[in-house]
Amino acid sequence: MGLFLSRNIVSFICSSPLFSKKNGGIPIPMQLENMVSLVSRTGRHLQRYEKGCRQVVGCIPYRFRQTKQDSSSVEELEVLVISSQKGKGMLFPKGGWELDESIEEAAYRETLEEAGVTGNLESKLGKWRYKSKSHGSFHEAYMFPLHVSKQFESWPEKTVRKREWMSVAEAKEACQNWWMKEALDEFVRRQTQPQQKEEQDEAVCT
C-alpha cells in the first residue's frame, strides 16, 4: 500500500509553510498535528521485485514507558503491534516496497498507514525470506526499528486495524509471523548490547 500522491504534489507539500516535517521527515499539515487523513494506495503496479521475490518492508515501532517501582522510576520497553486484516493474529506494520520510493520511505509510509505512528527510523535489523500464505509466492522482507515520537488519533487504516502497545514478551506471543519474531529478537539483542557492554566495562574498572 502507498500514499497516492504525485511527485508534483509531494514537492509542493514539502516546500509549503503550511506543513511540518517534524515526524521523521514526513510532511504533516500543521493544523492536523494529531490526525492523519491520507488514504492508502491500493494495487501493485509499482511493486518492487528481486529475482521473482516481492520486496516487503516493515517496522518494529517502540517506545519507553515510565513506570514506578518502589520509590524509583523505571523505563519499560514497549512495542506496537497491529491486527491482521485477514486473520486473528497480530503483527508489525509492513507492506510492499514500491519503485518510486527508497526502502526507508517505504518503511515510514507503511508504518504511518497501518499503525498511525512516526518517529526516528534506525538501522535495518535484517532480511528474511518467507512464503506468503495468501498468494503462495516468496517474499523478501526487511525490518527496521522505529522509535516512536508521534502517535496519531486518526490514520489511513484505522477502520480495518487495531493497534496495541505490548511488552516484548507479549508481542512475541501474539505475533503470528515467525520471521517477525526473529526480527524482534534481533531488536531486543541490540537494545541489551550497550547495557551489557557498560556492565562489562564497569566490572573491568573495579
Residue, then its C-alpha position, 0 to 999 in steps of 0.5 A: m500500500g502507498l500514499f497516492l500522491s504525485r511527485n508534483i504534489v509531494s514537492f509542493i507539500c514539502s516546500s509549503p509553510l503550511f506543513s511540518k516535517k517534524n515526524g521523521g521527515i514526513p510532511i504533516p499539515m500543521q493544523l492536523e498535528n494529531m490526525v492523519s487523513l491520507v488514504s492508502r494506495t491500493g494495487r501493485h503496479l509499482q511493486r518492487y521485485e528481486k529475482g521473482c521475490r516481492q520486496v516487503v518492508g516493515c517496522i518494529p515501532y517502540r517506545f519507553r514507558q515510565t513506570k514506578q517501582d518502589s520509590s524509583s522510576v523505571e523505563e519499560l520497553e514497549v512495542l506496537v503491534i497491529s491486527s491482521q486484516k485477514g486473520k486473528g493474529m497480530l503483527f508489525p506494520k509492513g507492506g510492499w516496497e514500491l519503485d518510486e520510493s527508497i526502502e526507508e520511505a517505504a518503511y515510514r509510509e507503511t508504518l504511518e498507514e497501518a499503525g498511525v505512528t512516526g518517529n526516528l527510523e534506525s538501522k535495518l535489523g535484517k532480511w528474511r525470506y518467507k512464503s506468503k500464505s495468501h498468494g503462495s509466492f516468496h517474499e523478501a522482507y526487511m525490518f527496521p526499528l522505529h522509535v516512536s515520537k508521534q502517535f496519531e488519533s486518526w490514520p489511513e487504516k484505522t477502520v480495518r486495524k487495531r493497534e496495541w502497545m505490548s511488552v516484548a514478551e507479549a508481542k512475541e506471543a501474539c505475533q503470528n509471523w515467525w520471521m517477525k519474531e526473529a526480527l524482534d529478537e534481533f531488536v531486543r539483542r541490540q537494545t541489551q548490547p550497550q547495557q551489557k557492554e557498560e556492565q562489562d566495562e564497569a566490572v573491568c574498572t573495579 
